Amino acid sequence: MSKFDSEFLVSSDILVGGQWRPGRGASYASLYPADQTVNAEIVAANADDALEAVEAADIAWRKENWSGLKPHQRAAVLHRIADLITARHESLAQLQRRDNGKPITETRGLVTSAANTFRYFAACVETLEESLTPPRGDFMTMSVHEPLGVVAAITPWNSPIASDAQKLAPALAAGNAVVLKPAEVTPLASLALARICEEAGVPPGVLSVLPGKGSIVGDALVRHPFGRRKADACVARTGRQIADHGVRRRRSRSCGQWRVVRHF
């Protein structure tokens, strides 16, 4: 790989609960689909890493330095993420080209899309209005927006950085924490985006990125009781499995929140 291709490949570490370290799972190679050359060696996450990431996220989102920020302050962080993506546009495009084999013209477009997604949701949260609702007694009522908590985001192989942005930007804008599980075969753009988010000011623990098998990491995330929302953009089979688990879990609980969001 050329120098600008490998700008973000500083180690084989993954991001778990605010710490860059090797996963506890098996190691594997990220391969360039065109010729099967090795991009990087990754040590995958396992179920214990998923547990650690979710528990760290549940602590991190509650702190004043994230959910306690005013909407315009979180919007400023999202704008910085977009600016950093734009500043490293070509490196990210080349990295995704190596990661999943798409033509460079398309990966450049996906990087642009990711930056624009962060800018869009920054603008949304900064201008989102709360409202007074009609009273039904001698009191005042109002609608307010609150974060859900921990969001588990599962993204596919085909458009990693754009799909990641579509999950991360709205969740972070609202003050949530996110545990992102990228496709096992295309983790590099997701890990690069995590470094950008940190540089932009996302606090430790608010974002984790857990490459690994869906049957191990993904399953641990969708089954974890802390997860308030699951956002997936997966193949139909994976999406059905996540939705089915959500329905069964909802039926088994008498209270609390459960959300399953599917994108195709």
C-alpha positions as CSV (number, residue, x, y, z in Angstrom):
1,M,0.0,0.0,0.0
2,S,1.1,3.5,-0.7
3,K,1.9,6.0,2.2
4,F,-1.5,7.8,1.9
5,D,-3.3,4.4,1.8
6,S,-1.8,3.4,5.2
7,E,-2.2,6.6,7.1
8,F,-4.8,5.1,9.5
9,L,-3.2,1.7,9.8
10,V,-1.1,2.5,12.8
11,S,-1.7,-0.8,14.7
12,S,-3.9,-3.9,14.8
13,D,-5.7,-2.5,17.9
14,I,-9.5,-2.1,18.1
15,L,-11.4,0.4,20.2
16,V,-13.0,-1.0,23.3
17,G,-14.5,1.2,25.9
18,G,-12.2,4.1,25.2
19,Q,-9.0,2.0,25.0
20,W,-7.1,1.1,21.9
21,R,-5.9,-2.5,22.4
22,P,-6.0,-5.9,20.7
23,G,-9.2,-7.8,20.9
24,R,-9.6,-11.0,22.8
25,G,-10.7,-13.0,19.8
26,A,-8.8,-14.6,17.0
27,S,-6.5,-12.7,14.7
28,Y,-7.2,-12.5,11.0
29,A,-6.0,-10.6,7.9
30,S,-7.9,-7.8,6.1
31,L,-7.4,-8.6,2.4
32,Y,-7.5,-6.5,-0.7
33,P,-10.2,-8.3,-2.8
34,A,-8.5,-7.5,-6.1
35,D,-5.4,-9.6,-5.5
36,Q,-5.7,-11.0,-1.9
37,T,-2.7,-9.0,-0.6
38,V,-2.8,-8.2,3.1
39,N,-3.9,-4.8,4.2
40,A,-3.5,-5.3,7.9
41,E,-3.7,-7.9,10.6
42,I,-6.6,-7.5,13.0
43,V,-7.2,-9.1,16.4
44,A,-11.0,-9.5,16.5
45,A,-13.2,-8.7,19.4
46,N,-15.1,-11.5,21.3
47,A,-18.2,-11.5,23.5
48,D,-16.2,-10.3,26.6
49,D,-15.0,-7.3,24.6
50,A,-18.6,-6.6,23.6
51,L,-19.7,-6.7,27.3
52,E,-16.8,-4.4,28.3
53,A,-17.7,-1.9,25.5
54,V,-21.4,-1.8,26.4
55,E,-20.7,-1.3,30.1
56,A,-18.2,1.5,29.4
57,A,-20.7,3.1,27.0
58,D,-23.4,3.0,29.6
59,I,-21.2,4.9,32.0
60,A,-19.8,7.3,29.3
61,W,-23.1,8.6,27.8
62,R,-24.5,9.6,31.2
63,K,-21.6,12.0,31.9
64,E,-21.9,15.8,31.6
65,N,-19.2,15.9,29.0
66,W,-21.5,14.2,26.5
67,S,-25.3,13.8,27.1
68,G,-24.9,16.8,29.4
69,L,-23.7,19.0,26.6
70,K,-26.0,21.5,25.0
71,P,-27.1,20.4,21.5
72,H,-25.0,23.1,19.8
73,Q,-21.9,21.8,21.6
74,R,-22.4,18.3,20.4
75,A,-23.1,19.7,16.9
76,A,-19.7,21.4,17.0
77,V,-18.1,18.0,17.6
78,L,-20.0,16.5,14.6
79,H,-18.9,19.4,12.5
80,R,-15.3,18.8,13.5
81,I,-15.7,15.1,12.5
82,A,-17.0,16.2,9.1
83,D,-14.1,18.6,8.7
84,L,-11.5,15.9,9.5
85,I,-13.1,13.4,7.1
86,T,-12.9,16.1,4.4
87,A,-9.3,16.9,5.2
88,R,-8.4,13.2,4.9
89,H,-10.7,12.5,2.0
90,E,-8.3,10.8,-0.3
91,S,-6.6,8.7,2.4
92,L,-10.0,7.4,3.5
93,A,-11.2,6.7,0.0
94,Q,-8.0,4.7,-0.8
95,L,-8.4,2.8,2.5
96,Q,-11.9,1.8,1.7
97,R,-10.9,0.8,-1.8
98,R,-8.4,-1.5,-0.3
99,D,-10.8,-2.7,2.3
100,N,-13.7,-3.8,0.2
101,G,-12.6,-3.5,-3.4
102,K,-14.9,-0.8,-4.7
103,P,-13.7,1.5,-7.5
104,I,-11.9,4.6,-6.3
105,T,-14.5,6.9,-7.9
106,E,-17.2,5.2,-5.7
107,T,-15.2,5.2,-2.5
108,R,-14.5,8.9,-2.9
109,G,-18.2,9.5,-3.2
110,L,-18.8,7.4,0.0
111,V,-16.3,9.5,2.0
112,T,-18.0,12.7,0.8
113,S,-21.4,11.2,1.8
114,A,-20.0,10.4,5.3
115,A,-18.8,13.9,5.9
116,N,-22.2,15.3,4.7
117,T,-24.1,13.0,7.0
118,F,-22.3,14.3,10.0
119,R,-22.9,17.9,8.9
120,Y,-26.6,17.2,8.3
121,F,-27.2,15.7,11.8
122,A,-25.1,18.5,13.4
123,A,-27.5,21.0,11.8
124,C,-30.5,18.9,12.8
125,V,-29.6,18.7,16.5
126,E,-28.6,22.3,16.7
127,T,-31.9,23.5,15.4
128,L,-34.2,20.9,16.9
129,E,-37.0,22.5,18.9
130,E,-38.8,21.4,22.0
131,S,-42.3,22.5,22.5
132,L,-45.0,23.3,25.0
133,T,-48.0,21.0,24.7
134,P,-51.6,22.1,25.4
135,P,-52.2,21.9,29.2
136,R,-55.0,19.7,30.6
137,G,-54.9,21.2,34.0
138,D,-53.3,24.0,36.1
139,F,-49.8,23.0,35.1
140,M,-47.4,23.4,32.2
141,T,-46.4,20.5,30.0
142,M,-43.7,20.3,27.4
143,S,-42.0,17.8,25.1
144,V,-38.2,17.4,25.5
145,H,-35.7,15.3,23.7
146,E,-33.5,12.9,25.7
147,P,-30.9,10.3,24.6
148,L,-31.8,6.7,24.8
149,G,-28.4,5.5,26.1
150,V,-26.4,2.8,24.5
151,V,-26.9,2.1,20.7
152,A,-25.6,-1.0,19.1
153,A,-24.8,-0.4,15.4
154,I,-24.1,-3.2,13.0
155,T,-23.0,-2.3,9.5
156,P,-22.4,-4.2,6.3
157,W,-19.3,-4.7,4.1
158,N,-20.4,-2.9,1.0
159,S,-20.2,0.8,2.0
160,P,-18.4,0.9,5.4
161,I,-17.7,4.6,6.0
162,A,-21.0,5.9,4.6
163,S,-23.0,3.2,6.5
164,D,-21.1,4.0,9.7
165,A,-21.8,7.7,9.4
166,Q,-25.5,6.9,9.0
167,K,-25.5,5.1,12.3
168,L,-23.0,7.2,14.3
169,A,-24.1,10.7,13.4
170,P,-27.7,10.7,14.6
171,A,-26.9,8.6,17.6
172,L,-24.0,10.8,18.7
173,A,-26.0,14.0,17.9
174,A,-28.7,12.9,20.3
175,G,-26.2,12.3,23.1
176,N,-26.0,8.5,23.0
177,A,-23.0,6.2,23.1
178,V,-22.4,3.8,20.3
179,V,-20.9,0.3,20.1
180,L,-20.2,-0.2,16.4
181,K,-19.8,-3.7,15.0
182,P,-18.5,-3.4,11.4
183,A,-18.5,-6.3,8.9
184,E,-15.7,-8.7,9.8
185,V,-14.1,-8.5,6.3
186,T,-14.2,-4.6,6.1
187,P,-13.2,-3.1,9.5
188,L,-10.5,-0.6,8.4
189,A,-12.7,2.4,7.5
190,S,-14.6,2.0,10.7
191,L,-11.5,2.0,12.8
192,A,-10.2,5.0,10.9
193,L,-13.4,6.8,11.6
194,A,-13.2,6.0,15.3
195,R,-9.7,7.7,15.4
196,I,-11.2,10.8,13.7
197,C,-14.1,10.9,16.2
198,E,-11.7,10.8,19.1
199,E,-9.6,13.6,17.5
200,A,-12.8,15.6,17.1
201,G,-13.6,15.4,20.7
202,V,-15.9,12.4,21.3
203,P,-15.2,11.4,24.9
204,P,-13.6,8.1,25.8
205,G,-16.1,5.3,26.1
206,V,-18.8,7.0,24.0
207,L,-17.7,5.1,20.9
208,S,-16.3,1.5,20.6
209,V,-15.5,-0.3,17.4
210,L,-15.6,-4.1,17.5
211,P,-14.5,-6.0,14.4
212,G,-15.3,-9.7,14.6
213,K,-17.8,-12.4,13.7
214,G,-21.5,-11.5,13.7
215,S,-22.3,-14.8,15.4
216,I,-20.0,-13.8,18.3
217,V,-19.8,-10.0,18.6
218,G,-23.1,-9.1,16.9
219,D,-25.0,-11.7,18.9
220,A,-23.6,-10.5,22.2
221,L,-24.6,-6.9,21.3
222,V,-28.2,-7.6,20.3
223,R,-28.7,-9.8,23.4
224,H,-27.2,-7.3,25.9
225,P,-29.9,-5.8,28.2
226,F,-28.3,-2.4,28.2
227,G,-28.8,-1.9,24.5
228,R,-31.7,0.6,24.1
229,R,-31.5,0.7,20.3
230,K,-30.2,-1.5,17.6
231,A,-29.4,0.0,14.2
232,D,-28.5,-2.3,11.4
233,A,-27.9,-2.1,7.7
234,C,-27.2,-5.7,6.9
235,V,-28.1,-8.5,4.6
236,A,-31.7,-9.7,4.9
237,R,-30.8,-12.8,6.9
238,T,-28.9,-10.8,9.6
239,G,-31.6,-8.2,9.7
240,R,-34.3,-10.8,10.2
241,Q,-32.3,-12.4,13.1
242,I,-31.9,-9.1,14.8
243,A,-35.6,-8.2,14.4
244,D,-36.7,-11.6,15.6
245,H,-34.6,-11.4,18.7
246,G,-36.0,-7.9,19.4
247,V,-39.6,-9.1,19.1
248,R,-39.0,-12.1,21.3
249,R,-37.3,-9.9,23.9
250,R,-40.1,-7.3,23.8
251,R,-42.6,-10.0,24.4
252,S,-40.6,-11.3,27.4
253,R,-40.5,-7.9,29.1
254,S,-43.4,-6.1,30.8
255,C,-41.7,-2.6,30.7
256,G,-38.8,-0.7,29.3
257,Q,-37.8,0.4,25.8
258,W,-36.8,-1.6,22.8
259,R,-36.1,-0.3,19.3
260,V,-35.0,-2.2,16.2
261,V,-34.2,-0.1,13.2
262,R,-33.6,-1.8,9.9
263,H,-32.1,-0.2,6.7
264,F,-31.8,-1.9,3.3
